[in-house]
Each structure stands twice: as structure tokens, then as C-alpha cells.
């Protein structure tokens, strides 16, 4: 019997993330230790072990998001991730306001070509 690993993300931030994911019934949170959401093989949100939420947006939506919230680009392993920004901590606590961008992110990945399933 295997033991399921639990997330190392701070529990308060993980709870906020799960509350956000629950705003869209079409989306399921994935990842036991590294929480994320994906569609057709494309991740569109990811919570880092430190509890930072990264969200993937279209160019126009990302530009508006950065301008409105002074968000920073998402850097993973020293590389700036295209299409991604870090959600400011204050916004993470405002589920209703953040849900709009969560839905925009979901709609954006729906426009991307599905990745082939791995065997």
C-alpha cells in the first residue's frame, strides 16, 4: 500500500488555491505535492512549494493583469515562463476577483493545440 504524499505548500495558501479552483466546476486540481490545473496537456495554474500562485494568460490578458496588479513574471528554474505571471499575495486572498482571471486562463489554454497523451 503506497502512502500519498502531501503538499509542502503552506496550508493557508493551498486552501485559497482550492477555493479558487472550486469556482470553475470544469476544472480539477491535480498534483499531490505540486498543485496545478491543466487542460489538454497544458498547465494553466501552478502553486509553488513556497505558496506562490502562477497563472497562464494570453498576451492581452497578461499585459492587463501586470498593469493592474503590478504582477511579476513567473520564473521557474531560472527561466522566465512565457505566458505566466505570479499572482500577488493580496489578490490570492480575493477569490471572487481572481476567479475572473482563472476563467480567462482556462479559456486561453482551450485555444492551444492539445498535447499528445503520453503512454
Biopython code that builds the backbone (N, CA, C, O; Angstrom):
import numpy as np
from Bio.PDB.StructureBuilder import StructureBuilder

atoms = [
    (1, "UNK", "N", (0.843, -1.179, 0.000)),
    (1, "UNK", "CA", (0.000, 0.000, 0.000)),
    (1, "UNK", "C", (0.886, 1.239, 0.000)),
    (1, "UNK", "O", (1.746, 1.388, 0.869)),
    (2, "UNK", "N", (0.686, 2.115, -0.953)),
    (2, "UNK", "CA", (1.501, 3.314, -1.024)),
    (2, "UNK", "C", (0.863, 4.442, -0.216)),
    (2, "UNK", "O", (-0.357, 4.537, -0.078)),
    (3, "UNK", "N", (1.729, 5.272, 0.298)),
    (3, "UNK", "CA", (1.272, 6.427, 1.070)),
    (3, "UNK", "C", (1.266, 7.626, 0.146)),
    (3, "UNK", "O", (2.262, 7.899, -0.524)),
    (4, "UNK", "N", (0.162, 8.341, 0.103)),
    (4, "UNK", "CA", (0.034, 9.519, -0.743)),
    (4, "UNK", "C", (0.824, 10.667, -0.130)),
    (4, "UNK", "O", (0.648, 10.994, 1.044)),
    (5, "UNK", "N", (1.692, 11.277, -0.929)),
    (5, "UNK", "CA", (2.471, 12.410, -0.443)),
    (5, "UNK", "C", (1.557, 13.614, -0.294)),
    (5, "UNK", "O", (0.642, 13.825, -1.090)),
    (6, "UNK", "N", (1.821, 14.387, 0.729)),
    (6, "UNK", "CA", (1.024, 15.605, 0.897)),
    (6, "UNK", "C", (1.832, 16.787, 0.397)),
    (6, "UNK", "O", (3.060, 16.738, 0.326)),
    (7, "UNK", "N", (1.135, 17.826, 0.059)),
    (7, "UNK", "CA", (1.753, 19.022, -0.476)),
    (7, "UNK", "C", (2.597, 19.712, 0.588)),
    (7, "UNK", "O", (2.276, 19.678, 1.776)),
    (8, "UNK", "N", (3.679, 20.338, 0.140)),
    (8, "UNK", "CA", (4.510, 21.125, 1.042)),
    (8, "UNK", "C", (4.096, 22.592, 1.031)),
    (8, "UNK", "O", (4.661, 23.410, 1.757)),
    (9, "UNK", "N", (3.118, 22.915, 0.211)),
    (9, "UNK", "CA", (2.604, 24.281, 0.124)),
    (9, "UNK", "C", (1.982, 24.649, 1.472)),
    (9, "UNK", "O", (1.278, 23.836, 2.070)),
    (10, "UNK", "N", (2.238, 25.880, 1.956)),
    (10, "UNK", "CA", (1.598, 26.301, 3.215)),
    (10, "UNK", "C", (0.088, 26.079, 3.147)),
    (10, "UNK", "O", (-0.552, 26.436, 2.158)),
    (11, "UNK", "N", (-0.475, 25.490, 4.197)),
    (11, "UNK", "CA", (-1.879, 25.067, 4.189)),
    (11, "UNK", "C", (-2.855, 26.220, 3.948)),
    (11, "UNK", "O", (-3.883, 26.020, 3.301)),
    (12, "UNK", "N", (-2.560, 27.416, 4.450)),
    (12, "UNK", "CA", (-3.468, 28.538, 4.230)),
    (12, "UNK", "C", (-3.523, 28.926, 2.754)),
    (12, "UNK", "O", (-4.589, 29.257, 2.233)),
    (13, "UNK", "N", (-2.387, 28.885, 2.092)),
    (13, "UNK", "CA", (-2.350, 29.225, 0.661)),
    (13, "UNK", "C", (-2.976, 28.118, -0.185)),
    (13, "UNK", "O", (-3.663, 28.390, -1.170)),
    (14, "UNK", "N", (-2.735, 26.887, 0.202)),
    (14, "UNK", "CA", (-3.337, 25.768, -0.511)),
    (14, "UNK", "C", (-4.858, 25.842, -0.417)),
    (14, "UNK", "O", (-5.554, 25.555, -1.390)),
    (15, "UNK", "N", (-5.369, 26.220, 0.736)),
    (15, "UNK", "CA", (-6.822, 26.362, 0.916)),
    (15, "UNK", "C", (-7.370, 27.458, 0.004)),
    (15, "UNK", "O", (-8.444, 27.298, -0.576)),
    (16, "UNK", "N", (-6.646, 28.562, -0.127)),
    (16, "UNK", "CA", (-7.080, 29.638, -1.029)),
    (16, "UNK", "C", (-7.068, 29.158, -2.479)),
    (16, "UNK", "O", (-7.964, 29.494, -3.254)),
    (17, "UNK", "N", (-6.060, 28.376, -2.843)),
    (17, "UNK", "CA", (-5.963, 27.840, -4.201)),
    (17, "UNK", "C", (-7.125, 26.882, -4.482)),
    (17, "UNK", "O", (-7.748, 26.951, -5.542)),
    (18, "UNK", "N", (-7.408, 26.009, -3.549)),
    (18, "UNK", "CA", (-8.508, 25.067, -3.739)),
    (18, "UNK", "C", (-9.850, 25.790, -3.832)),
    (18, "UNK", "O", (-10.730, 25.375, -4.586)),
    (19, "UNK", "N", (-10.004, 26.856, -3.075)),
    (19, "UNK", "CA", (-11.220, 27.670, -3.144)),
    (19, "UNK", "C", (-11.348, 28.298, -4.537)),
    (19, "UNK", "O", (-12.443, 28.365, -5.096)),
    (20, "UNK", "N", (-10.219, 28.756, -5.091)),
    (20, "UNK", "CA", (-10.223, 29.337, -6.435)),
    (20, "UNK", "C", (-10.586, 28.283, -7.479)),
    (20, "UNK", "O", (-11.434, 28.529, -8.337)),
    (21, "UNK", "N", (-9.958, 27.125, -7.414)),
    (21, "UNK", "CA", (-10.232, 26.060, -8.387)),
    (21, "UNK", "C", (-11.708, 25.652, -8.332)),
    (21, "UNK", "O", (-12.305, 25.335, -9.361)),
    (22, "UNK", "N", (-12.283, 25.660, -7.154)),
    (22, "UNK", "CA", (-13.687, 25.273, -6.983)),
    (22, "UNK", "C", (-14.657, 26.245, -7.657)),
    (22, "UNK", "O", (-15.836, 25.923, -7.811)),
    (23, "UNK", "N", (-14.186, 27.427, -8.063)),
    (23, "UNK", "CA", (-15.066, 28.392, -8.727)),
    (23, "UNK", "C", (-15.424, 27.953, -10.143)),
    (23, "UNK", "O", (-16.380, 28.467, -10.723)),
    (24, "UNK", "N", (-14.677, 27.017, -10.704)),
    (24, "UNK", "CA", (-14.965, 26.516, -12.047)),
    (24, "UNK", "C", (-15.159, 25.001, -11.977)),
    (24, "UNK", "O", (-14.182, 24.263, -11.856)),
    (25, "UNK", "N", (-16.405, 24.527, -12.052)),
    (25, "UNK", "CA", (-16.673, 23.091, -11.908)),
    (25, "UNK", "C", (-16.063, 22.225, -13.009)),
    (25, "UNK", "O", (-16.010, 21.003, -12.863)),
    (26, "UNK", "N", (-15.601, 22.826, -14.104)),
    (26, "UNK", "CA", (-14.984, 22.065, -15.193)),
    (26, "UNK", "C", (-13.514, 21.752, -14.912)),
    (26, "UNK", "O", (-12.892, 20.967, -15.629)),
    (27, "UNK", "N", (-12.966, 22.369, -13.866)),
    (27, "UNK", "CA", (-11.539, 22.252, -13.591)),
    (27, "UNK", "C", (-11.306, 21.410, -12.340)),
    (27, "UNK", "O", (-12.007, 21.544, -11.337)),
    (28, "UNK", "N", (-10.304, 20.541, -12.428)),
    (28, "UNK", "CA", (-9.926, 19.697, -11.304)),
    (28, "UNK", "C", (-8.491, 20.035, -10.898)),
    (28, "UNK", "O", (-7.600, 20.136, -11.741)),
    (29, "UNK", "N", (-8.288, 20.206, -9.597)),
    (29, "UNK", "CA", (-6.928, 20.417, -9.098)),
    (29, "UNK", "C", (-6.178, 19.107, -9.194)),
    (29, "UNK", "O", (-6.710, 18.062, -8.819)),
    (30, "UNK", "N", (-4.964, 19.142, -9.685)),
    (30, "UNK", "CA", (-4.127, 17.962, -9.823)),
    (30, "UNK", "C", (-2.855, 18.165, -9.009)),
    (30, "UNK", "O", (-2.584, 19.263, -8.523)),
    (31, "UNK", "N", (-2.092, 17.111, -8.869)),
    (31, "UNK", "CA", (-0.809, 17.196, -8.188)),
    (31, "UNK", "C", (-0.924, 17.106, -6.678)),
    (31, "UNK", "O", (-1.478, 17.994, -6.030)),
    (32, "UNK", "N", (-0.395, 16.026, -6.124)),
    (32, "UNK", "CA", (-0.445, 15.847, -4.673)),
    (32, "UNK", "C", (0.549, 16.766, -3.974)),
    (32, "UNK", "O", (0.199, 17.445, -3.008)),
    (33, "UNK", "N", (1.789, 16.787, -4.461)),
    (33, "UNK", "CA", (2.810, 17.604, -3.808)),
    (33, "UNK", "C", (3.010, 18.946, -4.493)),
    (33, "UNK", "O", (3.444, 19.906, -3.856)),
    (34, "UNK", "N", (2.703, 19.026, -5.765)),
    (34, "UNK", "CA", (2.824, 20.274, -6.532)),
    (34, "UNK", "C", (1.485, 20.571, -7.189)),
    (34, "UNK", "O", (1.243, 20.133, -8.313)),
    (35, "UNK", "N", (0.619, 21.299, -6.517)),
    (35, "UNK", "CA", (-0.735, 21.541, -7.036)),
    (35, "UNK", "C", (-0.726, 22.344, -8.345)),
    (35, "UNK", "O", (0.022, 23.310, -8.499)),
    (36, "UNK", "N", (-1.573, 21.915, -9.270)),
    (36, "UNK", "CA", (-1.703, 22.618, -10.546)),
    (36, "UNK", "C", (-3.039, 22.288, -11.184)),
    (36, "UNK", "O", (-3.754, 21.388, -10.746)),
    (37, "UNK", "N", (-3.360, 23.043, -12.237)),
    (37, "UNK", "CA", (-4.507, 22.737, -13.080)),
    (37, "UNK", "C", (-4.001, 22.640, -14.512)),
    (37, "UNK", "O", (-3.031, 23.298, -14.889)),
    (38, "UNK", "N", (-4.669, 21.811, -15.302)),
    (38, "UNK", "CA", (-4.262, 21.677, -16.699)),
    (38, "UNK", "C", (-5.462, 21.297, -17.551)),
    (38, "UNK", "O", (-6.487, 20.827, -17.057)),
    (39, "UNK", "N", (-5.299, 21.518, -18.844)),
    (39, "UNK", "CA", (-6.311, 21.157, -19.827)),
    (39, "UNK", "C", (-5.595, 20.778, -21.110)),
    (39, "UNK", "O", (-4.739, 21.524, -21.587)),
    (40, "UNK", "N", (-5.932, 19.640, -21.668)),
    (40, "UNK", "CA", (-5.344, 19.167, -22.921)),
    (40, "UNK", "C", (-3.817, 19.135, -22.868)),
    (40, "UNK", "O", (-3.151, 19.408, -23.867)),
    (41, "UNK", "N", (-3.267, 18.801, -21.703)),
    (41, "UNK", "CA", (-1.820, 18.690, -21.557)),
    (41, "UNK", "C", (-1.099, 19.993, -21.270)),
    (41, "UNK", "O", (0.129, 20.013, -21.188)),
    (42, "UNK", "N", (-1.838, 21.083, -21.116)),
    (42, "UNK", "CA", (-1.236, 22.390, -20.838)),
    (42, "UNK", "C", (-1.598, 22.845, -19.422)),
    (42, "UNK", "O", (-2.774, 22.984, -19.086)),
    (43, "UNK", "N", (-0.579, 23.073, -18.606)),
    (43, "UNK", "CA", (-0.848, 23.637, -17.282)),
    (43, "UNK", "C", (-1.293, 25.089, -17.462)),
    (43, "UNK", "O", (-0.808, 25.799, -18.342)),
    (44, "UNK", "N", (-2.228, 25.511, -16.607)),
    (44, "UNK", "CA", (-2.605, 26.920, -16.661)),
    (44, "UNK", "C", (-2.582, 27.603, -15.306)),
    (44, "UNK", "O", (-2.686, 28.828, -15.244)),
    (45, "UNK", "N", (-2.450, 26.864, -14.232)),
    (45, "UNK", "CA", (-2.108, 27.443, -12.937)),
    (45, "UNK", "C", (-1.180, 26.466, -12.233)),
    (45, "UNK", "O", (-1.210, 25.261, -12.481)),
    (46, "UNK", "N", (-0.364, 27.012, -11.356)),
    (46, "UNK", "CA", (0.583, 26.189, -10.617)),
    (46, "UNK", "C", (0.889, 26.891, -9.300)),
    (46, "UNK", "O", (1.143, 28.096, -9.276)),
    (47, "UNK", "N", (0.865, 26.140, -8.213)),
    (47, "UNK", "CA", (1.233, 26.702, -6.920)),
    (47, "UNK", "C", (2.598, 26.154, -6.544)),
    (47, "UNK", "O", (2.806, 24.941, -6.495)),
    (48, "UNK", "N", (3.527, 27.067, -6.277)),
    (48, "UNK", "CA", (4.892, 26.671, -5.932)),
    (48, "UNK", "C", (4.941, 26.146, -4.498)),
    (48, "UNK", "O", (4.028, 26.401, -3.713)),
    (49, "UNK", "N", (5.996, 25.418, -4.156)),
    (49, "UNK", "CA", (6.131, 24.948, -2.769)),
    (49, "UNK", "C", (6.117, 26.087, -1.742)),
    (49, "UNK", "O", (5.737, 25.881, -0.590)),
    (50, "UNK", "N", (6.526, 27.270, -2.158)),
    (50, "UNK", "CA", (6.522, 28.430, -1.256)),
    (50, "UNK", "C", (5.127, 29.024, -1.089)),
    (50, "UNK", "O", (4.903, 29.844, -0.199)),
    (51, "UNK", "N", (4.191, 28.614, -1.939)),
    (51, "UNK", "CA", (2.829, 29.114, -1.853)),
    (51, "UNK", "C", (2.516, 30.252, -2.804)),
    (51, "UNK", "O", (1.493, 30.922, -2.661)),
    (52, "UNK", "N", (3.404, 30.478, -3.788)),
    (52, "UNK", "CA", (3.122, 31.485, -4.813)),
    (52, "UNK", "C", (2.283, 30.845, -5.903)),
    (52, "UNK", "O", (2.542, 29.714, -6.316)),
    (53, "UNK", "N", (1.272, 31.575, -6.367)),
    (53, "UNK", "CA", (0.426, 31.079, -7.444)),
    (53, "UNK", "C", (0.847, 31.716, -8.755)),
    (53, "UNK", "O", (0.911, 32.940, -8.872)),
    (54, "UNK", "N", (1.134, 30.875, -9.743)),
    (54, "UNK", "CA", (1.445, 31.337, -11.091)),
    (54, "UNK", "C", (0.244, 31.016, -11.968)),
    (54, "UNK", "O", (-0.385, 29.967, -11.832)),
    (55, "UNK", "N", (-0.061, 31.943, -12.870)),
    (55, "UNK", "CA", (-1.219, 31.767, -13.744)),
    (55, "UNK", "C", (-0.804, 32.102, -15.179)),
    (55, "UNK", "O", (-0.034, 33.032, -15.420)),
    (56, "UNK", "N", (-1.331, 31.324, -16.116)),
    (56, "UNK", "CA", (-1.007, 31.475, -17.535)),
    (56, "UNK", "C", (-2.125, 32.252, -18.219)),
    (56, "UNK", "O", (-3.298, 31.891, -18.116)),
    (57, "UNK", "N", (-1.752, 33.320, -18.916)),
    (57, "UNK", "CA", (-2.745, 34.173, -19.572)),
    (57, "UNK", "C", (-2.311, 34.506, -20.995)),
    (57, "UNK", "O", (-1.130, 34.432, -21.332)),
    (58, "UNK", "N", (-3.279, 34.871, -21.818)),
    (58, "UNK", "CA", (-2.976, 35.331, -23.177)),
    (58, "UNK", "C", (-2.177, 36.630, -23.085)),
    (58, "UNK", "O", (-2.130, 37.256, -22.026)),
    (59, "UNK", "N", (-1.556, 37.033, -24.179)),
    (59, "UNK", "CA", (-0.748, 38.255, -24.176)),
    (59, "UNK", "C", (-1.532, 39.466, -23.668)),
    (59, "UNK", "O", (-1.067, 40.187, -22.786)),
    (60, "UNK", "N", (-2.724, 39.685, -24.230)),
    (60, "UNK", "CA", (-3.526, 40.853, -23.841)),
    (60, "UNK", "C", (-3.966, 40.776, -22.379)),
    (60, "UNK", "O", (-3.871, 41.760, -21.646)),
    (61, "UNK", "N", (-4.443, 39.613, -21.963)),
    (61, "UNK", "CA", (-4.890, 39.457, -20.579)),
    (61, "UNK", "C", (-3.723, 39.585, -19.603)),
    (61, "UNK", "O", (-3.864, 40.166, -18.527)),
    (62, "UNK", "N", (-2.579, 39.041, -19.986)),
    (62, "UNK", "CA", (-1.397, 39.118, -19.130)),
    (62, "UNK", "C", (-0.927, 40.567, -18.990)),
    (62, "UNK", "O", (-0.587, 41.008, -17.892)),
    (63, "UNK", "N", (-0.907, 41.304, -20.101)),
    (63, "UNK", "CA", (-0.494, 42.708, -20.049)),
    (63, "UNK", "C", (-1.416, 43.519, -19.135)),
    (63, "UNK", "O", (-0.953, 44.335, -18.338)),
    (64, "UNK", "N", (-2.715, 43.285, -19.260)),
    (64, "UNK", "CA", (-3.688, 43.993, -18.415)),
    (64, "UNK", "C", (-3.519, 43.597, -16.947)),
    (64, "UNK", "O", (-3.617, 44.444, -16.059)),
    (65, "UNK", "N", (-3.269, 42.326, -16.696)),
    (65, "UNK", "CA", (-3.085, 41.816, -15.333)),
    (65, "UNK", "C", (-1.850, 42.449, -14.695)),
    (65, "UNK", "O", (-1.898, 42.908, -13.554)),
    (66, "UNK", "N", (-0.747, 42.469, -15.440)),
    (66, "UNK", "CA", (0.500, 43.055, -14.932)),
    (66, "UNK", "C", (0.307, 44.537, -14.634)),
    (66, "UNK", "O", (0.761, 45.035, -13.605)),
    (67, "UNK", "N", (-0.364, 45.231, -15.535)),
    (67, "UNK", "CA", (-0.591, 46.662, -15.349)),
    (67, "UNK", "C", (-1.479, 46.925, -14.131)),
    (67, "UNK", "O", (-1.188, 47.816, -13.332)),
    (68, "UNK", "N", (-2.546, 46.165, -13.989)),
    (68, "UNK", "CA", (-3.497, 46.386, -12.899)),
    (68, "UNK", "C", (-2.941, 45.993, -11.531)),
    (68, "UNK", "O", (-3.159, 46.693, -10.542)),
    (69, "UNK", "N", (-2.218, 44.865, -11.480)),
    (69, "UNK", "CA", (-1.789, 44.329, -10.187)),
    (69, "UNK", "C", (-0.282, 44.427, -9.941)),
    (69, "UNK", "O", (0.209, 43.987, -8.902)),
    (70, "UNK", "N", (0.453, 45.006, -10.900)),
    (70, "UNK", "CA", (1.909, 45.109, -10.804)),
    (70, "UNK", "C", (2.544, 43.726, -10.557)),
    (70, "UNK", "O", (3.460, 43.569, -9.750)),
    (71, "UNK", "N", (2.020, 42.753, -11.277)),
    (71, "UNK", "CA", (2.469, 41.370, -11.137)),
    (71, "UNK", "C", (3.829, 41.171, -11.800)),
    (71, "UNK", "O", (4.194, 41.862, -12.752)),
    (72, "UNK", "N", (4.549, 40.218, -11.268)),
    (72, "UNK", "CA", (5.873, 39.886, -11.788)),
    (72, "UNK", "C", (5.771, 38.646, -12.681)),
    (72, "UNK", "O", (4.863, 37.831, -12.521)),
    (73, "UNK", "N", (6.716, 38.514, -13.626)),
    (73, "UNK", "CA", (6.716, 37.297, -14.442)),
    (73, "UNK", "C", (7.052, 36.085, -13.573)),
    (73, "UNK", "O", (7.714, 36.212, -12.544)),
    (74, "UNK", "N", (6.592, 34.921, -13.997)),
    (74, "UNK", "CA", (6.868, 33.678, -13.270)),
    (74, "UNK", "C", (8.194, 33.111, -13.761)),
    (74, "UNK", "O", (8.378, 32.875, -14.955)),
    (75, "UNK", "N", (9.114, 32.895, -12.824)),
    (75, "UNK", "CA", (10.425, 32.333, -13.134)),
    (75, "UNK", "C", (10.514, 30.948, -12.515)),
    (75, "UNK", "O", (10.288, 30.775, -11.317)),
    (76, "UNK", "N", (10.848, 29.962, -13.343)),
    (76, "UNK", "CA", (10.984, 28.585, -12.882)),
    (76, "UNK", "C", (12.356, 28.070, -13.297)),
    (76, "UNK", "O", (12.697, 28.089, -14.480)),
    (77, "UNK", "N", (13.132, 27.616, -12.340)),
    (77, "UNK", "CA", (14.480, 27.119, -12.600)),
    (77, "UNK", "C", (15.319, 28.134, -13.374)),
    (77, "UNK", "O", (16.074, 27.769, -14.275)),
    (78, "UNK", "N", (15.180, 29.400, -13.018)),
    (78, "UNK", "CA", (15.970, 30.465, -13.618)),
    (78, "UNK", "C", (15.487, 30.934, -14.984)),
    (78, "UNK", "O", (16.134, 31.774, -15.608)),
    (79, "UNK", "N", (14.362, 30.407, -15.459)),
    (79, "UNK", "CA", (13.837, 30.761, -16.777)),
    (79, "UNK", "C", (12.490, 31.462, -16.624)),
    (79, "UNK", "O", (11.613, 30.992, -15.898)),
    (80, "UNK", "N", (12.336, 32.600, -17.321)),
    (80, "UNK", "CA", (11.041, 33.279, -17.326)),
    (80, "UNK", "C", (10.093, 32.461, -18.185)),
    (80, "UNK", "O", (10.360, 32.215, -19.362)),
    (81, "UNK", "N", (8.977, 32.038, -17.586)),
    (81, "UNK", "CA", (7.998, 31.219, -18.294)),
    (81, "UNK", "C", (7.092, 32.100, -19.147)),
    (81, "UNK", "O", (6.419, 33.000, -18.644)),
    (82, "UNK", "N", (7.090, 31.820, -20.452)),
    (82, "UNK", "CA", (6.252, 32.557, -21.384)),
    (82, "UNK", "C", (4.783, 32.406, -20.977)),
    (82, "UNK", "O", (4.351, 31.316, -20.602)),
    (83, "UNK", "N", (4.040, 33.467, -21.050)),
    (83, "UNK", "CA", (2.596, 33.491, -20.764)),
    (83, "UNK", "C", (2.253, 33.508, -19.279)),
    (83, "UNK", "O", (1.077, 33.649, -18.941)),
    (84, "UNK", "N", (3.210, 33.372, -18.390)),
    (84, "UNK", "CA", (2.929, 33.196, -16.967)),
    (84, "UNK", "C", (3.261, 34.441, -16.144)),
    (84, "UNK", "O", (4.215, 35.162, -16.438)),
    (85, "UNK", "N", (2.453, 34.677, -15.104)),
    (85, "UNK", "CA", (2.722, 35.735, -14.123)),
    (85, "UNK", "C", (2.444, 35.174, -12.722)),
    (85, "UNK", "O", (1.715, 34.196, -12.559)),
    (86, "UNK", "N", (3.043, 35.819, -11.722)),
    (86, "UNK", "CA", (2.809, 35.443, -10.338)),
    (86, "UNK", "C", (1.660, 36.297, -9.802)),
    (86, "UNK", "O", (1.672, 37.520, -9.935)),
    (87, "UNK", "N", (0.688, 35.654, -9.207)),
    (87, "UNK", "CA", (-0.459, 36.352, -8.620)),
    (87, "UNK", "C", (-0.006, 37.020, -7.324)),
    (87, "UNK", "O", (0.522, 36.347, -6.439)),
    (88, "UNK", "N", (-0.204, 38.332, -7.198)),
    (88, "UNK", "CA", (0.168, 38.999, -5.945)),
    (88, "UNK", "C", (-0.589, 38.411, -4.751)),
    (88, "UNK", "O", (-1.742, 37.999, -4.873)),
    (89, "UNK", "N", (0.075, 38.380, -3.608)),
    (89, "UNK", "CA", (-0.498, 37.764, -2.407)),
    (89, "UNK", "C", (-1.860, 38.349, -2.046)),
    (89, "UNK", "O", (-2.777, 37.616, -1.677)),
    (90, "UNK", "N", (-1.988, 39.667, -2.154)),
    (90, "UNK", "CA", (-3.264, 40.311, -1.797)),
    (90, "UNK", "C", (-4.400, 39.822, -2.690)),
    (90, "UNK", "O", (-5.527, 39.662, -2.221)),
    (91, "UNK", "N", (-4.116, 39.582, -3.972)),
    (91, "UNK", "CA", (-5.145, 39.118, -4.900)),
    (91, "UNK", "C", (-5.500, 37.652, -4.646)),
    (91, "UNK", "O", (-6.648, 37.251, -4.841)),
    (92, "UNK", "N", (-4.535, 36.861, -4.216)),
    (92, "UNK", "CA", (-4.800, 35.454, -3.918)),
    (92, "UNK", "C", (-5.896, 35.322, -2.864)),
    (92, "UNK", "O", (-6.650, 34.350, -2.865)),
    (93, "UNK", "N", (-5.979, 36.285, -1.981)),
    (93, "UNK", "CA", (-6.978, 36.261, -0.906)),
    (93, "UNK", "C", (-8.354, 36.734, -1.366)),
    (93, "UNK", "O", (-9.328, 36.617, -0.623)),
    (94, "UNK", "N", (-8.443, 37.269, -2.594)),
    (94, "UNK", "CA", (-9.712, 37.785, -3.144)),
    (94, "UNK", "C", (-10.216, 36.828, -4.214)),
    (94, "UNK", "O", (-10.093, 37.090, -5.410)),
    (95, "UNK", "N", (-10.778, 35.733, -3.771)),
    (95, "UNK", "CA", (-11.184, 34.656, -4.682)),
    (95, "UNK", "C", (-12.120, 35.142, -5.781)),
    (95, "UNK", "O", (-11.945, 34.783, -6.946)),
    (96, "UNK", "N", (-13.101, 35.946, -5.428)),
    (96, "UNK", "CA", (-14.076, 36.399, -6.424)),
    (96, "UNK", "C", (-13.400, 37.199, -7.531)),
    (96, "UNK", "O", (-13.701, 37.003, -8.709)),
    (97, "UNK", "N", (-12.501, 38.088, -7.169)),
    (97, "UNK", "CA", (-11.797, 38.903, -8.168)),
    (97, "UNK", "C", (-10.823, 38.053, -8.981)),
    (97, "UNK", "O", (-10.720, 38.217, -10.197)),
    (98, "UNK", "N", (-10.115, 37.150, -8.318)),
    (98, "UNK", "CA", (-9.146, 36.298, -9.000)),
    (98, "UNK", "C", (-9.822, 35.278, -9.914)),
    (98, "UNK", "O", (-9.233, 34.859, -10.910)),
    (99, "UNK", "N", (-11.037, 34.878, -9.592)),
    (99, "UNK", "CA", (-11.763, 33.883, -10.393)),
    (99, "UNK", "C", (-11.933, 34.343, -11.839)),
    (99, "UNK", "O", (-11.933, 33.518, -12.753)),
    (100, "UNK", "N", (-12.076, 35.636, -12.052)),
    (100, "UNK", "CA", (-12.193, 36.176, -13.413)),
    (100, "UNK", "C", (-10.944, 35.804, -14.230)),
    (100, "UNK", "O", (-11.056, 35.396, -15.386)),
    (101, "UNK", "N", (-9.775, 35.945, -13.632)),
    (101, "UNK", "CA", (-8.529, 35.648, -14.330)),
    (101, "UNK", "C", (-8.293, 34.142, -14.439)),
    (101, "UNK", "O", (-7.679, 33.673, -15.397)),
    (102, "UNK", "N", (-8.776, 33.402, -13.471)),
    (102, "UNK", "CA", (-8.717, 31.943, -13.534)),
    (102, "UNK", "C", (-9.515, 31.458, -14.750)),
    (102, "UNK", "O", (-9.064, 30.582, -15.488)),
    (103, "UNK", "N", (-10.697, 32.034, -14.948)),
    (103, "UNK", "CA", (-11.516, 31.660, -16.105)),
    (103, "UNK", "C", (-10.874, 32.102, -17.414)),
    (103, "UNK", "O", (-10.939, 31.381, -18.409)),
    (104, "UNK", "N", (-10.253, 33.282, -17.423)),
    (104, "UNK", "CA", (-9.549, 33.740, -18.624)),
    (104, "UNK", "C", (-8.390, 32.798, -18.954)),
    (104, "UNK", "O", (-8.126, 32.516, -20.123)),
    (105, "UNK", "N", (-7.710, 32.319, -17.930)),
    (105, "UNK", "CA", (-6.612, 31.378, -18.121)),
    (105, "UNK", "C", (-7.119, 30.065, -18.707)),
    (105, "UNK", "O", (-6.520, 29.510, -19.628)),
    (106, "UNK", "N", (-8.223, 29.578, -18.164)),
    (106, "UNK", "CA", (-8.840, 28.347, -18.662)),
    (106, "UNK", "C", (-9.243, 28.516, -20.137)),
    (106, "UNK", "O", (-8.990, 27.637, -20.961)),
    (107, "UNK", "N", (-9.861, 29.638, -20.449)),
    (107, "UNK", "CA", (-10.268, 29.887, -21.840)),
    (107, "UNK", "C", (-9.060, 29.977, -22.765)),
    (107, "UNK", "O", (-9.115, 29.525, -23.909)),
    (108, "UNK", "N", (-7.975, 30.557, -22.273)),
    (108, "UNK", "CA", (-6.769, 30.683, -23.081)),
    (108, "UNK", "C", (-6.188, 29.312, -23.430)),
    (108, "UNK", "O", (-5.866, 29.064, -24.592)),
    (109, "UNK", "N", (-6.048, 28.420, -22.452)),
    (109, "UNK", "CA", (-5.458, 27.113, -22.766)),
    (109, "UNK", "C", (-6.367, 26.285, -23.653)),
    (109, "UNK", "O", (-5.892, 25.386, -24.348)),
    (110, "UNK", "N", (-7.662, 26.564, -23.646)),
    (110, "UNK", "CA", (-8.564, 25.865, -24.565)),
    (110, "UNK", "C", (-8.228, 26.190, -26.012)),
    (110, "UNK", "O", (-8.549, 25.406, -26.905)),
    (111, "UNK", "N", (-7.584, 27.338, -26.267)),
    (111, "UNK", "CA", (-7.235, 27.726, -27.630)),
    (111, "UNK", "C", (-5.928, 27.099, -28.101)),
    (111, "UNK", "O", (-5.610, 27.152, -29.289)),
    (112, "UNK", "N", (-5.167, 26.505, -27.181)),
    (112, "UNK", "CA", (-3.883, 25.907, -27.544)),
    (112, "UNK", "C", (-4.095, 24.499, -28.096)),
    (112, "UNK", "O", (-5.016, 23.787, -27.697)),
    (113, "UNK", "N", (-3.234, 24.128, -29.006)),
    (113, "UNK", "CA", (-3.304, 22.800, -29.614)),
    (113, "UNK", "C", (-3.046, 21.747, -28.530)),
    (113, "UNK", "O", (-2.049, 21.837, -27.813)),
    (114, "UNK", "N", (-3.934, 20.747, -28.399)),
    (114, "UNK", "CA", (-3.728, 19.720, -27.374)),
    (114, "UNK", "C", (-2.405, 19.002, -27.538)),
    (114, "UNK", "O", (-1.978, 18.714, -28.657)),
    (115, "UNK", "N", (-1.758, 18.714, -26.421)),
    (115, "UNK", "CA", (-0.524, 17.937, -26.458)),
    (115, "UNK", "C", (-0.903, 16.462, -26.560)),
    (115, "UNK", "O", (-1.896, 16.036, -25.971)),
    (116, "UNK", "N", (-0.120, 15.682, -27.303)),
    (116, "UNK", "CA", (-0.435, 14.252, -27.394)),
    (116, "UNK", "C", (-0.266, 13.587, -26.023)),
    (116, "UNK", "O", (0.624, 13.943, -25.251)),
    (117, "UNK", "N", (-1.129, 12.626, -25.741)),
    (117, "UNK", "CA", (-1.068, 11.907, -24.465)),
    (117, "UNK", "C", (0.179, 11.035, -24.428)),
    (117, "UNK", "O", (0.556, 10.423, -25.427)),
    (118, "UNK", "N", (0.812, 10.990, -23.258)),
    (118, "UNK", "CA", (1.979, 10.137, -23.079)),
    (118, "UNK", "C", (1.519, 8.731, -22.720)),
    (118, "UNK", "O", (0.540, 8.548, -21.998)),
    (119, "UNK", "N", (2.235, 7.753, -23.230)),
    (119, "UNK", "CA", (1.870, 6.356, -22.945)),
    (119, "UNK", "C", (2.558, 5.883, -21.697)),
    (119, "UNK", "O", (2.379, 4.735, -21.291)),
]
sb = StructureBuilder()
sb.init_structure("model")
sb.init_model(0)
sb.init_chain("A")
sb.init_seg("    ")
for serial, (resi, resn, name, xyz) in enumerate(atoms, 1):
    if name == "N":
        sb.init_residue(resn, " ", resi, " ")
    sb.init_atom(name, np.array(xyz, "f"), 0.0, 1.0, " ", f" {name:<3s}", serial, name[0])
structure = sb.get_structure()
